[in-house]
Amino acid sequence: MEDISQAIRDLCPASRIAISFAAGPDGLSPNGCSARMLLEKADQAPAIDWIGLNCLCGPSHMLRLLQDLPDYSKPMLVMPNAGYPFVTSRRTIYSGTPDYFARTMQAMQEEGARILGGCCGTTPDHIAALKAVLDADCALQKTDSAAKSPEDSRGSVQRRRHPDRLDLNLRNGRKSILVELDPPTNDHIVPFLEDTVRLKQAGIDMLTIADNPIGRPRADSSLLACKIHRETELDVLPHMTCRDRNLNAIKALLLGLSMEDVHQVLLVTGDPLPRESRDEVKAVFSFNSRTLASYVQTLEDEGLCQPFHKLAALDLNARNFDVQLGIAKEKEADGIEGFLTQPIFSRRAIENLQTARAQLHGTIYAGLMPIVSHRNALF
């Protein structure tokens, strides 16, 4: 590597030399070398101008690799694949959409990447989407690594949150559409995946996944969210309840979500167990959603996980809404950034929504439940 780059420089002193390495999600090249080690060697070679990564990884996994690297003296380039390939009708198709590609590349720029492009599966649409995002958000570009303070460098406890669709829509003044699905009660995942794909094609911004609603066991919302995000690249918002988990279990779950690049959570206390289950199952409520929000913030401040986009529930239909509003303000003080409301069916709920919007700082996503039958309407 050093000999070849130096020979090129000797033949053409005006040349600029970039070298990039292909590494998988585990950070290893096909022959088993560490990307970190290869980049460190390239960074020390005087004839090389730019260093970086390309191929083998989709955008989210390359972002993870980039975040785990130290700062280098040379500018970093990144060229991930456009997702991961699958074969249909004898054609190889990459799963990553231009929108997802652009958003994740934007996060890489915020982590210090200076040359951004694409490898396998990248199309002109991907590059056009990337350019549009970077042009619209150029003010957020990081300064050159040589000018960064120690507190801002990668590897410190100060870590930046990934921008998700909700963040980008807020920046651009657009509304967001979130759809909630209950996990299946068995391991038959295909119908759930089919519904998810249809919702993605319909243009939703985020899928929210309930955590054992009304206290009845279903597939784990966090594990299901990781699978959905990994296979469809749709932004997901798993609900996380305080019921049946202590702080150790919550910490383990949050670390796992962060490893899987799921950085959005809806923190709720959780429904009580149904009466018929209470003789066999004992509910555990060691803390409430406000304590949980504060705990998540502590993990972030200590640098143990990527910052989460923390949302909570807001009941606009409560008989004493002033109490709910006071609790919501306490949640914001503990780090909650926005609220999803219960479905709105009354004028009073709309008035409560207006009151909440006037007094709370976070974004409020108003709940809607389509009425599908007369029986459903009576319920």
URTAUR-V768210 format. One record per pair of residues at least 4 apart in sequence whose C-alpha atoms are under 7 Angstrom apart, sorted by sequence separation. I is the first residue (numbers start at 1). J is the second residue. If there is no record, write none. Layout:
I|J  I|J
This chain:
1|5  2|6  3|7  4|8  5|9  6|10  7|11  8|12  9|13  23|27  24|28  28|32  29|33  34|38  35|39  36|40  37|41  38|42  39|43  40|44  41|45  57|61  58|62  59|63  60|64  61|65  62|66  63|67  64|68  65|69  87|91  88|92  96|100  97|101  98|102  99|103  100|104  101|105  102|106  103|107  104|108  105|109  106|110  107|111  108|112  109|113  118|122  122|126  123|127  124|128  125|129  126|130  127|131  128|132  129|133  130|134  131|135  132|136  133|137  134|138  143|147  144|148  148|152  149|153  163|167  164|168  165|169  166|170  167|171  168|172  169|173  170|174  189|193  190|194  191|195  192|196  193|197  194|198  195|199  196|200  197|201  198|202  199|203  200|204  212|216  220|224  221|225  222|226  223|227  224|228  225|229  226|230  227|231  228|232  229|233  245|249  246|250  247|251  248|252  249|253  250|254  251|255  252|256  253|257  254|258  255|259  256|260  257|261  258|262  273|277  274|278  277|281  278|282  287|291  288|292  289|293  290|294  291|295  292|296  293|297  294|298  295|299  296|300  297|301  298|302  299|303  300|304  321|325  322|326  323|327  324|328  325|329  326|330  327|331  328|332  329|333  330|334  331|335  332|336  345|349  346|350  347|351  348|352  349|353  350|354  351|355  352|356  353|357  354|358  355|359  356|360  372|376  373|377  374|378  375|379  23|28  24|29  28|33  29|34  57|62  87|92  96|101  108|113  109|114  143|148  148|153  151|156  163|168  169|174  199|204  212|217  229|234  245|250  257|262  258|263  273|278  299|304  300|305  316|321  331|336  332|337  344|349  371|376  9|15  23|29  28|34  29|35  42|48  86|92  87|93  152|158  169|175  212|218  228|234  229|235  257|263  299|305  300|306  344|350  371|377  22|29  23|30  27|34  28|35  85|92  86|93  151|158  169|176  229|236  300|307  27|35  43|51  85|93  86|94  42|51  85|94  211|220  315|324  84|94  85|95  166|176  211|221  273|283  83|94  84|95  210|221  225|236  23|35  39|51  82|94  83|95  209|221  82|95  83|96  225|238  21|35  82|96  222|238  221|238  62|80  221|239  82|101  269|288  269|289  59|80  268|289  58|80  59|81  267|289  51|74  57|80  58|81  59|82  344|367  50|74  51|75  52|76  53|77  54|78  55|79  57|81  58|82  59|83  102|126  312|336  338|362  339|363  340|364  341|365  343|367  344|368  49|74  50|75  51|76  52|77  53|78  54|79  55|80  56|81  58|83  101|126  240|265  311|336  314|339  316|341  337|362  338|363  339|364  340|365  341|366  342|367  343|368  50|76  51|77  52|78  53|79  54|80  55|81  58|84  178|204  183|209  239|265  240|266  241|267  242|268  243|269  267|293  310|336  311|337  312|338  313|339  314|340  315|341  316|342  337|363  338|364  339|365  340|366  341|367  343|369  50|77  94|121  98|125  102|129  177|204  178|205  179|206  180|207  181|208  182|209  183|210  237|264  238|265  239|266  240|267  241|268  242|269  243|270  310|337  311|338  312|339  313|340  314|341  315|342  340|367  98|126  102|130  106|134  177|205  178|206  179|207  180|208  181|209  182|210  206|234  207|235  208|236  209|237  210|238  211|239  236|264  237|265  238|266  239|267  240|268  241|269  242|270  311|339  312|340  313|341  314|342  43|72  176|205  177|206  178|207  179|208  180|209  181|210  206|235  207|236  208|237  209|238  210|239  211|240  237|266  241|270  18|48  43|73  99|129  112|142  178|208  205|235  206|236  207|237  208|238  209|239  211|241  17|48  18|49  19|50  20|51  21|52  22|53  43|74  98|129  102|133  110|141  206|237  226|257  325|356  329|360  17|49  18|50  19|51  20|52  21|53  22|54  24|56  25|57  109|141  110|142  317|349  16|49  17|50  18|51  19|52  20|53  21|54  22|55  23|56  24|57  36|69  112|145  185|218  186|219  316|349  20|54  22|56  23|57  184|218  185|219  226|260  78|113  183|218  184|219  222|257  25|61  77|113  82|118  183|219  226|262  316|352  25|62  76|113  77|114  78|115  79|116  81|118  316|353  9|47  27|65  76|114  77|115  78|116  79|117  80|118  81|119  82|120  183|221  297|335  75|114  76|115  77|116  78|117  79|118  80|119  81|120  82|121  244|283  245|284  79|119  81|121  82|122  165|205  243|283  244|284  246|286  294|334  6|47  81|122  243|284  244|285  290|331  293|334  294|335  5|47  59|101  243|285  293|335  2|45  5|48  242|285  265|308  293|336  60|104  67|111  263|307  264|308  265|309  266|310  267|311  268|312  290|334  59|104  63|108  242|287  263|308  264|309  265|310  266|311  267|312  268|313  59|105  242|288  263|309  264|310  265|311  266|312  242|289  258|305  258|306  255|305  107|162  107|163  215|271  214|271  215|272  213|271  214|272  215|273  214|273  215|274  214|274  55|119  54|119  55|120  71|154  70|154  70|155  67|154  68|155  96|233  157|301  159|303  157|302  158|303  161|306  157|303  161|307  159|306  160|307  161|308  159|307
